[in-house]
Amino acid sequence: MLPTFPWRSTASKKRPSQLFNEGFFRGLAGGVEANTAFHTGVDRLRLDDVVGEIAWPDGMEDFAPSPYERLQSAGAETVVFDAIQPGELEVGSLTAPPPRHRKIIRGDEFLLGREAEVVIVAEHLLPAEGGLVDHKNRLVNLHGEGGIGKTRLAQALCDLLEDYRHFPGGIFEIDCEPVPDANQLAVTMLQAIGVASAEQIPHPAEMLAAALQEISNSKGDVLLMLDNVDPLFDADKGVETCRLLKQLFTDCPSLRILTTCRRQLQLGGYESDFLVDPLAPQIAVSLFIQSIPDQDVRNSVQSLPPESMKHVFELVAALGGHPLSIFLAAHRIVAGFEPIAQQLEQAPKSVAKFLAAPDLVGVPPRQRSLPASLNLSYELLSERAQEIFRKSSLLPGGLYRHVDTLDQLLGDDWRKWIEEAHKIGLLRYEQEDQRFWLLNPIREYAELLLNGGEGNDFNVAVANHWAEFASLQNFLLNPAQNSQAMEKLDLPEDTEEKRKRLAQFHSQACAALMSEEANILSGYRIGLAIDVAAGRRTATGLTDYLKLYDKRQTNAWIARSMVEYSDNPETRAAALNNLGSMLSDLGDREGALDAARESSEISRKLAEAHPEAFLPDVATSPNNLGNIPSKTGARDRALDCFREVVETGERYHALGRNPAHIMGGSIRLADCLGEENDQESLAALDRAATPLEPIHTQNRATLGDMIEVNQRRIALLERMEPSKVRNVASELEEQRNRYAEEGEPV
């Protein structure tokens, strides 16, 4: 046993001699001076050398004396060291004192990006100081999805509290996963705090309370960290576990308990619950790289060029900052025949296969794959809750509980069952938006379950549901575009009231499309795979909304996917033409030109067999082909395209069709010619006016086209032939008056 020395002075209370390790006492016994033995034999100095702090706290002097000098200054050396003369101490067999911090096995030593959480939770665990009344709950529960990092956060918190010498009675970590019930939990706690033969004690709960009280009275506050308490709080065992913990709190006022669980404990006023959040993107990338086991592979990833490193960020984003998923994915990046950069490029496209690393032998089975971890929670759900959880995988934007958008799709009772899944730790809930949602790896897990059962039928229902939803909201954005449908809205007769109601419809439609955008796009993707018609309806329904909010990237993605899933030349030509416009808006001129050229070639072939049906498409493609080079300065190419538009429009008009393409092409041709060739510009506008002259009085739209042409003609004539301006201006004035009589003035 260690020799016992009284430690008493006016500056400190009694302290255990175990602050000094075996080297200190052997040094004294071997004739080493006490000062030297002290400096080489202090067991562990914490941050601000807490040994010295016992007798002489920081801040009392400007210099920083050694711990031994501090003890001497306090007069402690007269009772500690003077009685020991070098060479006079006999050292027998030495045994280490029981550890003050009993740890469970660490899975790893990584703790990235959790510093703020550690400090916040520590603040809630620590008792009040200075005799203040302690109003804190004495149990803190870290909850969240399986694999979110609850255990590692709790372990780091215990390490921090030990470093700062909090809980002098001891910090005891206990793995509760194998513990079957509350009685065995009491036995396990007794074993953790050092009670021998605890399994033979007839009433372990009573003995536990007495033992904890004795430790608290003799040493100070005690912290118990209970990891993975989920099995102890199910329907059958929860009552007994709650009773045990409440009894411990009653009998041991200085006891604190830290738990990790996938759900809130609902003890009834004893606990503070903290939801563990996913990692921030940059921290998640660092964890991914540090978790790669092969040093060569890790170095290869760290040295990737920016164009390849972006795939790491894409993969980590797809993993949703979920630590276990990141850890498993890192173990799937290996050296082999496939280059590292190529593995990373493909990884975000197939996240599901990265959710398991079965070859890992150093971790529990539940940490070798995400399904194994989540099955522990999923199997606790009722059958209907399991169904709703599976179906929620196709709703990446979440489920809003305060609206009825999903009632038709999931049933009127879905809120009840989704709350059951939320309580078990499978979904998250945002109070402000009243929205349930899943982390992406959990959603991938749920989708795997869905595809193993009712997936295909529900996929069809989802695709059609969001197609109808998008079409309805698109109509409500601007009901005036469909006069027949607008009659069904039961609008007020008063013009001002009608305007307000339409504005209200517009605002509500914008809000609905904005909140459900991710779900609608998911439905669109599903529709393209199994029901292309539903996908097209969804894309059409989103068109005005995406333009209104200038969502160019999303528009381009939809246009590109419509090309990919086109099932005939006609739809492919239209999709390519639309894609060219979207890519041009994004600044991808080359991509836009390629799409427009292919669209034009397809349309020409179709028009050879069916001119009446496809000549408008032939005109539309060169129109886009002209717009793109005109923006890049390729003027001659643009002029050729616009001339082709005019010629095609004249051919179409010769068949007795609308002359709109003649006008559109002529105006663009005139704009492209500019002031360098006024004569050809004027000729182009005259070509536009010719077919409009006999029909411009037939409807307001054609009248508006004629007004625009004449405005441009006047601008040219003022430079070229001022004498003709008066006649055209007179016609323009008459046309404007007629236009104003039919609606708003020009």
Buried (B, 14 or more C-beta within 10 A) or exposed (E): EBBEBEBEBEBBEEBEBEBBBBBBBBBBBEEBEBBEBBBEBBBEEEEEBBBBBBBBEEEEEEEEBEBBBBBBBBEBBEEBBEEBEBEEBEBEEEEEEEEBBBBBEEBEEBBBBBEEBBEEBBEBBBBEEEEEEEEBBBBBBBBBBBBBBBBBBBBBBBBBBBEBBBBBBBBBBBBBBEBEBBBBBBBBBBBBBBBEEBEEBEEBBEBBBEBBBEBBEEBBBBBBBBBBBBBBBEEEBBEBBBEBBBBBBEBBEBBBBBBBBBBBBBBEEBBEBBBBBBBEEEBBBBBBBBBBEBEEBBEBBEEBEEEBBEBBBBBBBBBBBBBBBBBBBBBBBEEEEEEBBEBBBEBBEEBBEBBBBEEBEEBBEBBBBBBBBBBBBBEBBEEBBBBBBBBBBBBBBBBBBEEEBBEEBBBEEBBEBBBBBBBBBBBBBEEEEEBBBBBBBBBBBBBBBBBEEEBEEBBBBBBBBBBBBBBEBBBBBBBEEEEEEBEEEEBEEEEEEBEEBBEEBBEEBBEBBEBBBEBBBBBBBBBBEEBBEBBBBBBBBBBBBBEEEEBBEBBBBBBBBBBEBBEEEBBBBBBBBBBBBBBBBEEBBEBBBBBBBBBBEBBBEBBEEEBEEBBBBBBBBBBBBBBBBBEBEBBEBBBBBBBBBBBBBBBBBEEEBBBBBBBBBBBBBBBBBEEEBBEBBBBBBEBBBBBBEEBBEEEBEBBBBBBBBBBBBBBBBEEEEEEBBEEBBEBBEEBBEBBEEEEEEB
